Amino acid sequence: MDLSQPVEENYANPKTCFFHVLFKASALAFYMLSTLFADSFVIIFVITVVLAALDFWVVKNVSGRILVGLRWWNEINEQGESIWRFECLDHESLARINQKDSWLFWWTLYLNAIAWTIFGIFSLVRLEVDYLLVVGVCLSLAIANIIGFTKCRKDAKNKIQAFASRTIASRFSSTLQSAFSLV
């Protein structure tokens, strides 16, 4: 083994990465190939939307937590206001997130939305309004995950910065206190 070569970092969670990509790919592949195998728009609509909904659920509740340490949800309070809730791992755990896992998570999240946008453009050009509806539902689910995880990542960065500021301030304060206690 040549020690001068950098060691390639592997995926820390290969099964989660596999299912993260599988659900996205299955919805996209079924939509692309559906006209070859099914004549019924209703069947195409239902199966594609169910696959996209499964992808949404897996990303939001499983792969988001495992691959990037983030979780989000939106709830409505008694006044009818929408409230976003964010969870992230603690500072030390976030620092240990595997970079390949994180890279795969974010890139597939964005590429999925791009693919649905392209399908939407094709449906619009071909004037297939019904298929535009399928694409619209799938794109909405993809964009909801992008928005949720992007807000969650920003919230996590703010929490890390606040934690770092508190840690530095407390160390500085304790250093000053110990310096003045010696005098």
URSULQUI-V100865 format. One record per helix or strand. SS is the DSSP state (~ for helix, > for strand). FROM is the first residue (numbers start at 1). LEN is the number of residues. Records with the same first field share a line. If there is no record, write none. Layout:
SS: FROM-LEN / FROM-LEN
This chain:
~: 14-24 / 41-28 / 91-5 / 99-27 / 129-54
>: 70-7 / 82-7
